[in-house]
Structure formats: C-alpha cells, structure tokens
Amino acid sequence: MSPTTLPAGPEHGHVTFLGAGPGDPGLLTLRAVEALSNADVLVAEHEVLDVIRTHARHGVSVVQTDADCAAMSPPGTGTPQLTVVDGTSAPVAVPPPARDAAHLVMEAARGGRRVVRAVSGDPGLDTYAAEEMLACAAAGVPFEVVPGVATAVGVPAYAGVPLRDAQGADVRFVDARTASERCWTEVGASDGTVVVSTTLDSVAAAAGELVSAGRKPDTPLTVTVAGTTTRQRTWTATLGTIAQTLKQAKVLPSPDGGRPVIAVVGERSAAARRDQLSWFESKPLFGWKVLVPRTKEQAASLSDQLRSYGAVPHEVPTIAVEPPRTPQQMERAVKGLVTGRYEWIAFTSVNAVKAVREKFEEYGLDARAFAGIKVAAVGEQTAKALVAFGVKPDLVPSGEQSAAGLLEDWPPYDPVFDPIDRVFLPRADIATETLVAGLIELGWEVDDVTAYRTVRASPPPAETREAIKGGGFDAVLFTSSSTVRNLVGIAGKPHNVTVIACIGPATAKTAEEHGLRVDVMAPEPSVHKLAEALADFGMKRRAAALEAGDPVTRPSERRPGARRRRSTT
C-alpha cells in the first residue's frame, strides 16, 4: 500500500507536498496522479490548479493560495472559501489575514482530510514548501513528498537546450531574484552552463551581472517564456545582445515583463544548435488554436491527436441531443432486446449508446441484458462508451471507422448459424440510410429506430463567438456539412485568416457555399485523416516561412497580405 492510500489520522489528516512540474500537465508523475485521485483538498496557486485539477476526484475542495484568494472571501471577512468542483463551497477557518499557505494547509488537514499541497516544479526546490513541511512536522501532521519535474530542468528540455554535453560540463542554477553578489561572481568565474530563473524584464540585468562577473559578452544564451506549454517562446542571443533581441521582438517593454523565464547561458548549452534540437516549438501546429465543432466527449481522441501536433483544441458543440418525439418505438425495441427479438444491435455513435443506456436505467436494466446478443460499434469512441457501460463489442471496423467500414466487416445472414435474422439499429433522426441498405443487402432484417434527435446547439459564449468571427482561431475542422451550417448559424462565419479544413468534398462544397475558402481536405473521410492533413498543411507553411527567412507565425497572427475570403457573388 502506497503512502497516498494510507488511512488519514482522525485529528491531523495527511498532507502530500506535490510537484506539479513546469506547466505541461503531461509531466505529472504517476505517483502525483495517484495522490490527486485520493485528495479531499487541493491547496495551490491558480496556475498550478489548472495543471492538477483534471486528475482530482469529483467533489474535491480547492483552496487558492495566491493573491486572488482574497477574492474568494465574503465581503468584510478574512475567511477564504473552498471552491468545490461540483459547484458547492464550504468556508475554511483561516486566521485573518491568511499570511501564508501553511495556515491553509493546517486548517485543511484538520478532521482527518487528505490534503495535496501542490507547487510549481519540484517541492524540494521551493523554499516556502520546505517551511510548510517544517510546520507540519512541528504540529505532528504526517506528510509525504511527491517530487516533480523541476522548472529549471524541464523548460530547457522543451526548448531544445540540453544542459550537458559529452564532456560533462558543470551546471549551475541561479535564482536571479535572490542571488547575491557572491553568487554572480562564482558563476561568472566558471565556464560551465548557468540556468537562470528570472523574469522577462530582468533578463538583460542578469546578463549584465554575468558579464560584469567575467563571462564574455558573446557567450550564447537562450531565454524561454511559458516553458512546456503551447504558449512557449524561445529567443536565442548572446549575453551582450539579449536586450536588443527582446526589444526587436517587441516583447519589452510590456505589461507581461514580469513573466517568469528560464535563461540558459554557456558555450556548451547547445544554444547555437537549437534550430536542430527544438522539437517542441517546431511541431507542425505548435500554438495553433483549433476549433473542433464537437462536444468534449465526442472530440476526445481527435483533440488528443491535435495536441500531439502542438495545437490547442477548443471544442464547440454545434448540435444538441434530445429524446425522440415519440418514445414508444424505442421502448418496444428495448423490450425486444430482453425477449430475444434480435441477433445484433449496432451502435453508430456515442449518443446512441447513451440513449440506450438511459432507457435501460429507466427500466432497471443493466449490461446483463445484452447477454446472447452480438454488439457492433462503428468506431473506437463508440466502443469505449460501450465498455464504460460494461459491454465489450463483438465487432468494430478493422478499417475505416464509418458505416461503410462497418458493413465491410459485417457477416452476411446465415440461416444455419444465425437463429434470428433481425438487427436493432438505434440512431439519430437524421442518420443516412447507408447502413440500413447495406444490412438488408446482406440478408438481415433491420429495426431502424430513432433513439435521439439532433438539433442545433445553443450559441457558444460571447468570447468564443468573437474569437470565431474576429480571427482568434487559427483553424477550424469541419467534419460534416451540418457542422458548417450549424457553426455559422450559432456563431457566425470564421474570419478570413482562419484555415478551413474539411473532411470531404460534400463538406467543402457547403463551406464554399457559405463564402469560406477551403484550405485543407482530408484524403479520406476520417476525422483523424483530417487532423493529419491539417498538420501537413501547418508543416508546409512553417517550412515555407523558414525557407523565405520569414518568422514562423500562426494564421491568427494576422499580417498584411493575408488571403481574403472568396466572394459569394
């Protein structure tokens, strides 16, 4: 049994000091995910909460420790609130004013609760975390430490800047905010790599300290802001030119000048070879904000694929699902499942699985009602929804995940081996007839039942609508003609700089009819092939910019000469 699953004390609870890493949620350790899944309370700064919240269990209480926590207190009180994921909240008795996170941790740990105190990077390199651990020890509160990827190590790795070479150069770490004159003198006198934690507007001052301490002005360095996230940006310069480089990049002076950065200094830091080693920022869709006109559940695998290309997917549902107007047909079909009317049931969407599952629950049935019935799923996401229901599908297309792909693998009716010749097909009210016609051709009788209706979704938030119309998105993926019509209907036309990607000719034609210029077309009707095609477009766009000596920019970073939308007149 691991420490995160040990019973908490009845009075003092248990605290886990957890390293959340430098910003990429994918860098959380398995041990960190385990601790988060068992936590009753999360204590962290806002940005850290964004990284860890996904892995916390439903109903976990959240305490914010940074300056914004004052806004969580009722007017006229010094008591921050515990914001709970399910929408409720409960007060935490914190001695006003809440001077530091140690008080929050102690109060949260009372009553036997499991507390996760998460910090950016690694808790072993966080001075305040060490003080909080000492406070726990003094109060007799049991605690453990779950290390994380240190920011000073993780950020250079994502920037393509190895800290050591084959000769094993010395590596020094400096926090410019607390570094003494003696510290600068020591690192300036060495010839090893120096990793400096500082802020964007203090980089030039740190470079000056190193030059004054003996480093040559032509020593290479890299400066990375928002490291390990899709907002990451890295500049390569020297100690003597970094101020001018940041000025030319128009990032200083700026209100964001106080943003934390990691600077890597040294002849052996591979700064000069970053163009070859920059694996993260050179992803084909790095930083692209891509609109996916689907719900989060429907878009799960597609969004994961886009993230692997460096994109930031933003799901916007264009349809909503409602029960059928006349439920009797669905009720008869579900009863037929129980009485042995069907040999097969075919699910063509996650929504169909949900509709049948809800009807089962209405009748007090569960997955055991599928005993003796063969189950087919049109694709991986539908199959996952069935598995979550407790049903393992007997048939999933081996090729294309579509009705056509399902028909290719569907066996013809054989009166010798198939005692029943009927298939239950719960579907949407606007589903095509491809699957029904194909099953009939294979000799099967089909009960084509409307399990749910699809209607146009409600408009997205005003901020999203403005981003769509104002060019805030770099690309939009259209997976059907209806997604084109519905998105334009609920949010307006995408801006002329937005890359339009369509799953096939019919969808592209609908997009053009709405005055949109189609840039990308999937080579075959598959959402994953569509994402691949968009990534290929992004890669070619990046290569063309580099070849021309132009800066690599995203489509939303509008420039003179951006293409215009095709006129409908």
C-alpha positions as CSV (number, residue, x, y, z in Angstrom):
1,M,0.0,0.0,0.0
2,S,1.5,3.4,-1.0
3,P,1.5,6.3,1.4
4,T,-1.2,8.1,-0.6
5,T,-3.7,5.3,0.3
6,L,-2.8,5.1,4.0
7,P,-5.7,5.9,6.3
8,A,-5.5,9.5,7.5
9,G,-5.3,10.4,11.1
10,P,-8.6,11.3,12.8
11,E,-7.3,14.7,14.0
12,H,-4.4,15.7,11.8
13,G,-5.2,14.3,8.4
14,H,-2.3,13.8,5.9
15,V,-0.5,16.3,3.6
16,T,1.1,15.4,0.3
17,F,3.6,18.0,-0.9
18,L,3.4,17.5,-4.7
19,G,5.5,18.8,-7.5
20,A,3.2,19.9,-10.4
21,G,6.1,20.3,-12.9
22,P,6.8,23.3,-15.1
23,G,3.4,23.7,-16.7
24,D,2.7,20.8,-19.1
25,P,0.0,18.5,-17.3
26,G,1.6,15.6,-19.1
27,L,4.7,15.9,-17.0
28,L,2.9,14.9,-13.8
29,T,4.2,11.7,-12.4
30,L,2.1,8.5,-11.9
31,R,2.5,9.0,-8.1
32,A,1.2,12.5,-8.4
33,V,-1.9,11.4,-10.3
34,E,-2.5,8.7,-7.6
35,A,-2.2,11.3,-4.8
36,L,-4.6,13.7,-6.6
37,S,-7.2,11.0,-7.1
38,N,-7.3,10.4,-3.3
39,A,-7.2,14.0,-2.2
40,D,-10.0,15.7,-0.2
41,V,-8.5,19.1,-0.5
42,L,-6.2,20.8,-3.1
43,V,-4.1,23.8,-2.0
44,A,-2.2,25.6,-4.7
45,E,-1.8,28.7,-6.7
46,H,-4.2,29.4,-9.6
47,E,-1.8,28.3,-12.4
48,V,-0.9,25.1,-10.6
49,L,-4.5,24.3,-10.0
50,D,-5.1,24.4,-13.8
51,V,-2.4,21.7,-14.2
52,I,-3.6,19.3,-11.5
53,R,-7.4,19.8,-11.3
54,T,-8.1,17.3,-14.1
55,H,-6.8,14.4,-12.1
56,A,-8.6,15.2,-8.9
57,R,-11.7,13.3,-7.9
58,H,-15.2,14.8,-8.3
59,G,-16.2,16.9,-5.3
60,V,-12.6,17.7,-4.2
61,S,-12.3,21.1,-2.4
62,V,-9.9,23.7,-3.8
63,V,-8.1,26.4,-1.9
64,Q,-6.2,29.0,-3.8
65,T,-3.1,30.4,-2.1
66,D,-2.1,33.3,-4.3
67,A,-3.2,36.9,-4.2
68,D,-6.5,36.1,-5.8
69,C,-7.7,34.1,-2.8
70,A,-8.8,37.3,-1.1
71,A,-11.4,37.5,-3.8
72,M,-12.7,34.1,-2.6
73,S,-13.7,35.6,0.8
74,P,-17.1,37.0,1.6
75,P,-17.0,40.8,1.9
76,G,-15.8,42.0,5.3
77,T,-14.3,38.7,6.3
78,G,-10.8,37.2,6.3
79,T,-12.0,33.7,5.5
80,P,-11.2,32.3,2.0
81,Q,-13.7,29.9,0.6
82,L,-13.1,26.3,-0.5
83,T,-14.3,26.2,-4.1
84,V,-15.7,22.7,-4.8
85,V,-15.7,21.1,-8.3
86,D,-19.4,20.1,-8.1
87,G,-20.3,23.7,-7.6
88,T,-20.8,23.8,-3.8
89,S,-18.5,25.5,-1.3
90,A,-17.6,25.5,2.3
91,P,-15.7,28.0,4.4
92,V,-12.3,27.3,5.8
93,A,-11.4,28.9,9.2
94,V,-8.1,30.7,8.3
95,P,-6.8,33.2,10.9
96,P,-7.2,36.6,9.2
97,P,-5.2,37.7,7.4
98,A,-4.2,34.5,5.6
99,R,-0.5,35.2,5.8
100,D,0.8,32.1,4.1
101,A,-0.2,28.8,2.8
102,A,1.0,26.9,5.9
103,H,-2.2,28.1,7.7
104,L,-4.3,26.9,4.8
105,V,-2.6,23.6,4.8
106,M,-3.0,23.1,8.6
107,E,-6.7,24.0,8.6
108,A,-7.4,21.8,5.6
109,A,-5.7,18.8,7.2
110,R,-7.8,19.0,10.4
111,G,-10.5,16.5,10.7
112,G,-8.6,13.7,9.0
113,R,-8.7,15.1,5.5
114,R,-6.1,14.2,2.8
115,V,-4.5,17.4,1.6
116,V,-2.5,17.8,-1.5
117,R,-0.3,20.9,-1.4
118,A,0.9,21.4,-5.0
119,V,3.7,23.7,-6.1
120,S,5.1,24.5,-9.4
121,G,8.2,22.5,-10.4
122,D,9.6,20.4,-7.6
123,P,8.8,20.9,-3.9
124,G,12.4,20.2,-2.9
125,L,13.4,23.4,-4.8
126,D,10.6,25.5,-3.3
127,T,11.7,27.5,-0.2
128,Y,8.1,28.0,1.0
129,A,7.2,24.3,0.7
130,A,10.2,23.5,2.9
131,E,8.8,25.9,5.5
132,E,5.4,24.4,5.3
133,M,6.9,20.9,5.8
134,L,8.6,22.1,8.9
135,A,5.3,23.5,10.2
136,C,3.6,20.1,9.6
137,A,6.4,18.3,11.4
138,A,6.1,20.7,14.4
139,A,2.3,20.2,14.5
140,G,2.6,16.4,14.2
141,V,0.8,16.4,10.9
142,P,2.0,13.4,8.8
143,F,3.2,14.3,5.3
144,E,5.0,12.9,2.3
145,V,6.7,14.5,-0.7
146,V,6.0,13.6,-4.4
147,P,8.8,15.1,-6.5
148,G,8.0,16.8,-9.8
149,V,10.0,17.9,-12.9
150,A,11.9,20.9,-11.8
151,T,11.2,24.0,-13.9
152,A,14.9,24.8,-14.4
153,V,15.4,21.4,-16.0
154,G,12.1,20.8,-17.8
155,V,11.9,24.1,-19.6
156,P,15.3,23.8,-21.3
157,A,14.5,20.3,-22.4
158,Y,11.3,21.6,-24.1
159,A,13.3,24.5,-25.6
160,G,15.7,22.0,-27.2
161,V,18.6,23.1,-25.0
162,P,20.5,20.2,-23.3
163,L,22.3,21.3,-20.2
164,R,25.2,19.0,-20.5
165,D,27.3,17.7,-23.4
166,A,29.5,14.6,-23.8
167,Q,32.3,16.4,-21.9
168,G,30.0,16.7,-18.8
169,A,30.1,20.5,-18.4
170,D,29.4,21.8,-14.9
171,V,25.8,23.1,-14.5
172,R,24.9,25.9,-12.0
173,F,21.4,27.0,-11.1
174,V,20.7,30.6,-10.1
175,D,17.6,32.3,-8.9
176,A,18.1,35.9,-10.0
177,R,15.5,37.2,-7.6
178,T,17.6,36.1,-4.6
179,A,21.1,35.8,-6.0
180,S,23.8,37.6,-4.0
181,E,26.9,39.4,-5.5
182,R,29.0,36.5,-4.4
183,C,26.7,34.1,-6.3
184,W,27.1,36.0,-9.5
185,T,30.9,36.2,-9.0
186,E,31.1,32.4,-8.6
187,V,29.0,31.5,-11.7
188,G,30.7,34.3,-13.7
189,A,34.1,32.8,-13.0
190,S,33.2,29.3,-14.1
191,D,32.9,28.1,-17.7
192,G,30.0,25.8,-17.1
193,T,26.4,26.2,-18.1
194,V,24.3,28.6,-16.0
195,V,20.5,28.2,-15.7
196,V,19.0,31.4,-14.5
197,S,15.4,31.7,-13.2
198,T,14.3,35.3,-13.7
199,T,11.6,37.5,-15.3
200,L,11.3,38.8,-18.8
201,D,12.1,42.4,-17.9
202,S,15.1,41.3,-15.7
203,V,16.9,39.1,-18.3
204,A,19.1,41.9,-19.5
205,A,20.1,42.8,-16.0
206,A,21.0,39.2,-15.2
207,A,23.1,39.1,-18.4
208,G,24.9,42.2,-17.3
209,E,25.7,40.6,-13.9
210,L,27.3,37.7,-15.6
211,V,29.3,39.9,-17.9
212,S,30.5,42.0,-15.0
213,A,31.5,38.8,-13.2
214,G,33.7,37.7,-16.1
215,R,31.6,36.0,-18.7
216,K,32.3,37.1,-22.3
217,P,29.6,39.2,-23.9
218,D,29.5,36.8,-26.9
219,T,28.5,33.9,-24.7
220,P,25.4,32.2,-26.2
221,L,22.1,32.1,-24.2
222,T,18.5,31.2,-24.7
223,V,15.5,32.8,-23.0
224,T,12.3,30.8,-22.7
225,V,8.9,32.1,-21.5
226,A,5.8,30.0,-20.7
227,G,8.0,26.9,-21.0
228,T,6.5,23.4,-21.6
229,T,3.1,25.0,-22.6
230,T,1.8,25.8,-26.1
231,R,2.4,29.4,-25.3
232,Q,6.2,28.7,-25.1
233,R,8.5,31.0,-26.9
234,T,12.3,31.0,-27.0
235,W,14.8,33.6,-28.1
236,T,18.5,32.9,-28.9
237,A,21.1,35.6,-28.4
238,T,24.3,36.3,-26.5
239,L,24.8,38.0,-23.2
240,G,25.7,41.2,-25.0
241,T,22.8,41.2,-27.5
242,I,19.8,39.8,-25.5
243,A,18.5,43.3,-24.6
244,Q,18.4,44.3,-28.2
245,T,16.9,40.9,-29.3
246,L,14.0,41.2,-26.9
247,K,13.5,44.8,-28.0
248,Q,13.4,43.8,-31.7
249,A,10.9,41.0,-30.8
250,K,8.7,43.7,-29.3
251,V,8.2,41.9,-26.1
252,L,9.7,44.7,-24.0
253,P,8.6,47.0,-22.6
254,S,5.4,45.2,-21.9
255,P,2.8,44.6,-19.1
256,D,3.9,41.0,-19.3
257,G,7.5,41.9,-18.5
258,G,7.2,40.3,-15.1
259,R,6.5,36.8,-16.5
260,P,8.9,34.1,-15.3
261,V,11.5,32.9,-17.7
262,I,14.4,30.4,-17.8
263,A,17.6,31.6,-19.4
264,V,20.4,29.1,-20.2
265,V,23.9,30.5,-20.6
266,G,27.0,28.8,-21.8
267,E,29.2,27.7,-24.7
268,R,28.2,24.1,-24.2
269,S,24.5,24.7,-23.7
270,A,23.7,23.9,-27.3
271,A,22.1,27.3,-27.8
272,A,23.7,27.6,-31.2
273,R,22.2,24.2,-32.3
274,R,18.7,25.0,-31.1
275,D,17.4,25.1,-34.6
276,Q,18.2,21.3,-34.8
277,L,17.1,20.4,-31.3
278,S,13.9,22.5,-30.9
279,W,11.5,19.5,-31.0
280,F,8.6,21.2,-29.2
281,E,8.2,24.6,-30.8
282,S,8.8,23.1,-34.2
283,K,5.7,20.8,-34.1
284,P,3.5,21.4,-37.2
285,L,0.6,23.1,-35.4
286,F,2.5,24.5,-32.4
287,G,0.4,27.0,-30.6
288,W,-2.4,26.8,-33.1
289,K,-5.8,27.3,-31.6
290,V,-8.0,24.9,-33.4
291,L,-11.8,24.9,-33.3
292,V,-13.4,21.5,-33.1
293,P,-17.2,21.6,-33.7
294,R,-17.9,18.7,-31.3
295,T,-18.6,18.1,-27.7
296,K,-15.6,17.3,-25.4
297,E,-16.8,13.6,-25.2
298,Q,-17.1,13.2,-29.0
299,A,-13.9,15.0,-29.7
300,A,-11.7,13.2,-27.1
301,S,-9.4,11.3,-29.4
302,L,-9.4,14.0,-32.1
303,S,-8.4,16.6,-29.5
304,D,-5.6,14.4,-28.2
305,Q,-4.3,13.9,-31.8
306,L,-4.3,17.7,-32.3
307,R,-2.4,18.2,-29.0
308,S,0.2,15.8,-30.3
309,Y,0.8,18.2,-33.1
310,G,1.2,21.1,-30.7
311,A,-2.2,22.5,-31.2
312,V,-4.7,23.9,-28.6
313,P,-8.1,22.3,-29.4
314,H,-11.2,24.2,-28.4
315,E,-14.4,22.1,-28.6
316,V,-17.6,23.9,-29.5
317,P,-20.7,21.6,-29.9
318,T,-22.8,22.6,-32.9
319,I,-25.6,20.1,-32.2
320,A,-27.6,19.2,-29.1
321,V,-29.2,15.8,-28.4
322,E,-32.8,15.5,-27.4
323,P,-35.1,12.4,-26.8
324,P,-37.3,11.3,-29.7
325,R,-40.7,13.0,-30.0
326,T,-42.4,9.6,-29.7
327,P,-40.6,7.2,-27.3
328,Q,-42.8,4.2,-28.0
329,Q,-40.7,2.8,-30.8
330,M,-37.6,2.9,-28.7
331,E,-39.4,1.3,-25.7
332,R,-40.6,-1.6,-27.9
333,A,-37.1,-2.1,-29.3
334,V,-35.5,-2.2,-25.8
335,K,-38.1,-4.7,-24.6
336,G,-37.4,-6.8,-27.7
337,L,-33.7,-6.9,-26.7
338,V,-34.8,-8.6,-23.4
339,T,-37.2,-11.0,-25.0
340,G,-34.7,-12.2,-27.7
341,R,-36.0,-10.5,-30.8
342,Y,-32.6,-9.5,-32.1
343,E,-29.4,-11.3,-33.1
344,W,-27.4,-8.0,-33.3
345,I,-27.5,-4.4,-32.0
346,A,-25.4,-1.9,-33.9
347,F,-24.3,1.4,-32.3
348,T,-23.2,4.1,-34.7
349,S,-22.4,6.9,-32.2
350,V,-21.7,7.6,-28.6
351,N,-25.1,9.3,-28.4
352,A,-26.8,6.1,-29.4
353,V,-25.0,4.2,-26.6
354,K,-26.1,6.9,-24.1
355,A,-29.7,6.8,-25.3
356,V,-29.9,3.0,-24.9
357,R,-28.2,3.2,-21.5
358,E,-30.6,5.8,-20.3
359,K,-33.6,3.7,-21.4
360,F,-32.1,0.6,-19.7
361,E,-31.7,2.6,-16.4
362,E,-35.3,3.7,-16.8
363,Y,-36.4,0.1,-16.8
364,G,-34.0,-1.0,-14.1
365,L,-31.8,-2.9,-16.6
366,D,-28.0,-3.1,-16.9
367,A,-25.4,-4.5,-19.3
368,R,-26.5,-8.1,-18.5
369,A,-29.5,-7.5,-20.8
370,F,-27.1,-7.8,-23.7
371,A,-26.4,-11.5,-22.9
372,G,-26.7,-13.6,-26.0
373,I,-26.8,-10.6,-28.4
374,K,-24.0,-9.6,-30.7
375,V,-22.9,-6.0,-30.4
376,A,-21.3,-3.8,-33.1
377,A,-19.7,-0.4,-32.7
378,V,-18.9,1.9,-35.6
379,G,-15.6,3.1,-34.2
380,E,-13.2,3.3,-31.2
381,Q,-15.0,6.1,-29.3
382,T,-18.3,4.3,-29.6
383,A,-16.6,1.1,-28.4
384,K,-15.2,2.9,-25.4
385,A,-18.6,4.2,-24.5
386,L,-19.9,0.6,-24.6
387,V,-17.0,-0.7,-22.5
388,A,-17.8,2.0,-19.9
389,F,-21.4,0.6,-19.9
390,G,-20.0,-2.8,-19.2
391,V,-20.3,-4.2,-22.8
392,K,-17.5,-5.4,-24.9
393,P,-18.4,-5.1,-28.6
394,D,-18.1,-8.1,-30.8
395,L,-17.5,-6.1,-34.0
396,V,-15.6,-2.9,-34.6
397,P,-14.4,-2.0,-38.1
398,S,-10.9,-3.1,-38.9
399,G,-10.6,-0.4,-41.5
400,E,-12.4,2.9,-41.9
401,Q,-14.5,3.8,-38.8
402,S,-17.8,4.6,-40.6
403,A,-21.0,2.9,-41.7
404,A,-19.2,1.8,-44.8
405,G,-16.3,0.4,-42.8
406,L,-18.7,-1.5,-40.5
407,L,-20.5,-3.0,-43.5
408,E,-17.2,-4.3,-44.9
409,D,-16.7,-6.4,-41.8
410,W,-20.4,-7.3,-41.1
411,P,-21.1,-11.0,-41.8
412,P,-24.0,-11.9,-44.2
413,Y,-27.0,-13.6,-42.7
414,D,-26.6,-17.3,-42.5
415,P,-29.8,-19.3,-41.6
416,V,-27.7,-22.2,-40.3
417,F,-25.6,-20.3,-37.8
418,D,-27.9,-17.3,-37.1
419,P,-31.1,-18.3,-35.3
420,I,-32.5,-14.8,-35.6
421,D,-32.3,-12.5,-38.7
422,R,-33.0,-9.2,-37.1
423,V,-30.8,-6.2,-36.2
424,F,-31.7,-3.4,-33.8
425,L,-30.2,-0.1,-35.0
426,P,-30.7,2.8,-32.6
427,R,-29.8,6.0,-34.4
428,A,-30.3,9.7,-34.8
429,D,-33.3,11.1,-36.6
430,I,-31.2,12.5,-39.4
431,A,-29.0,9.4,-39.9
432,T,-28.2,8.3,-43.5
433,E,-29.6,5.1,-45.0
434,T,-26.2,3.6,-45.9
435,L,-26.0,1.1,-43.1
436,V,-29.7,0.1,-43.3
437,A,-29.4,-0.6,-47.1
438,G,-26.2,-2.5,-46.7
439,L,-27.5,-4.7,-43.9
440,I,-30.6,-5.6,-45.9
441,E,-28.4,-6.4,-48.9
442,L,-26.5,-8.8,-46.6
443,G,-29.8,-10.6,-45.8
444,W,-30.7,-9.0,-42.4
445,E,-34.0,-7.5,-41.3
446,V,-33.4,-4.1,-39.7
447,D,-35.4,-2.3,-37.0
448,D,-34.2,1.3,-37.7
449,V,-35.2,3.1,-34.5
450,T,-34.9,6.8,-33.7
451,A,-33.1,6.8,-30.4
452,Y,-32.5,10.5,-30.2
453,R,-33.0,13.7,-32.1
454,T,-30.2,16.1,-33.1
455,V,-31.0,19.8,-33.0
456,R,-28.8,22.9,-33.4
457,A,-26.9,23.7,-30.2
458,S,-27.2,26.9,-28.3
459,P,-24.7,29.6,-29.3
460,P,-21.3,29.4,-27.5
461,P,-20.2,32.1,-25.1
462,A,-19.7,35.6,-26.5
463,E,-16.0,35.4,-26.1
464,T,-15.9,32.3,-28.3
465,R,-18.2,33.9,-30.9
466,E,-15.9,36.9,-31.1
467,A,-12.8,34.7,-31.5
468,I,-14.5,32.8,-34.4
469,K,-15.5,36.0,-36.2
470,G,-12.5,38.0,-35.3
471,G,-9.7,35.6,-36.2
472,G,-8.9,34.3,-32.8
473,F,-8.8,30.7,-34.1
474,D,-6.0,29.5,-36.4
475,A,-8.1,26.7,-37.9
476,V,-11.5,25.1,-37.8
477,L,-12.2,21.4,-38.6
478,F,-15.5,20.8,-40.4
479,T,-16.5,17.1,-40.1
480,S,-19.8,17.3,-42.0
481,S,-22.0,19.7,-43.9
482,S,-24.2,20.1,-40.9
483,T,-21.3,21.3,-38.7
484,V,-20.7,24.1,-41.3
485,R,-24.3,25.2,-41.3
486,N,-24.7,24.9,-37.6
487,L,-21.5,26.7,-36.6
488,V,-22.2,29.6,-39.0
489,G,-25.8,29.6,-37.6
490,I,-24.9,29.8,-33.9
491,A,-21.6,31.7,-34.0
492,G,-21.1,33.3,-37.4
493,K,-18.5,32.8,-40.2
494,P,-14.9,32.1,-39.3
495,H,-12.6,35.0,-40.1
496,N,-10.8,35.1,-43.4
497,V,-7.4,34.3,-41.8
498,T,-8.7,31.1,-40.3
499,V,-7.6,27.9,-42.0
500,I,-10.7,25.9,-43.1
501,A,-10.2,22.1,-43.1
502,C,-13.0,19.9,-44.4
503,I,-13.5,16.1,-44.1
504,G,-14.6,15.6,-47.7
505,P,-15.9,17.2,-51.0
506,A,-19.5,17.5,-49.8
507,T,-18.5,19.3,-46.7
508,A,-16.1,21.5,-48.7
509,K,-18.9,22.4,-51.1
510,T,-21.1,23.5,-48.2
511,A,-18.2,25.6,-46.8
512,E,-17.7,27.3,-50.1
513,E,-21.5,28.0,-50.4
514,H,-21.2,29.9,-47.1
515,G,-18.4,32.0,-48.5
516,L,-15.5,30.2,-46.9
517,R,-12.3,29.3,-48.7
518,V,-11.3,25.7,-48.1
519,D,-7.5,25.2,-47.5
520,V,-7.3,21.6,-46.4
521,M,-9.2,18.5,-47.4
522,A,-8.8,15.1,-45.8
523,P,-7.6,12.4,-48.2
524,E,-10.3,10.1,-47.0
525,P,-13.5,10.6,-44.8
526,S,-11.9,10.2,-41.4
527,V,-11.6,12.8,-38.6
528,H,-8.1,11.5,-37.9
529,K,-7.0,11.8,-41.5
530,L,-8.4,15.4,-41.4
531,A,-6.2,16.2,-38.4
532,E,-3.2,14.7,-40.2
533,A,-4.0,16.8,-43.3
534,L,-4.1,19.9,-41.2
535,A,-0.8,19.0,-39.6
536,D,0.8,18.5,-43.0
537,F,-0.6,21.9,-44.1
538,G,1.0,23.5,-41.0
539,M,4.3,21.8,-41.5
540,K,4.5,23.0,-45.1
541,R,3.5,26.5,-44.0
542,R,6.3,26.5,-41.4
543,A,8.9,25.2,-43.9
544,A,7.9,27.9,-46.5
545,A,8.4,30.6,-43.9
546,L,11.8,29.3,-42.8
547,E,12.9,29.0,-46.4
548,A,11.9,32.6,-47.1
549,G,13.6,33.8,-44.0
550,D,10.3,35.0,-42.5
551,P,9.3,34.5,-38.9
552,V,7.1,31.4,-38.2
553,T,3.7,32.8,-37.3
554,R,0.3,31.4,-36.7
555,P,-2.6,32.3,-39.0
556,S,-4.3,34.2,-36.2
557,E,-1.2,36.5,-36.0
558,R,-2.7,38.5,-38.9
559,R,-0.3,40.2,-41.3
560,P,-0.7,42.4,-44.4
561,G,-1.4,40.3,-47.5
562,A,-3.4,37.6,-45.6
563,R,-5.7,35.8,-48.0
564,R,-9.3,37.1,-48.4
565,R,-12.5,35.0,-48.2
566,R,-13.9,34.0,-51.5
567,S,-16.8,36.2,-52.5
568,T,-20.3,34.6,-52.9
569,T,-21.3,36.9,-55.6
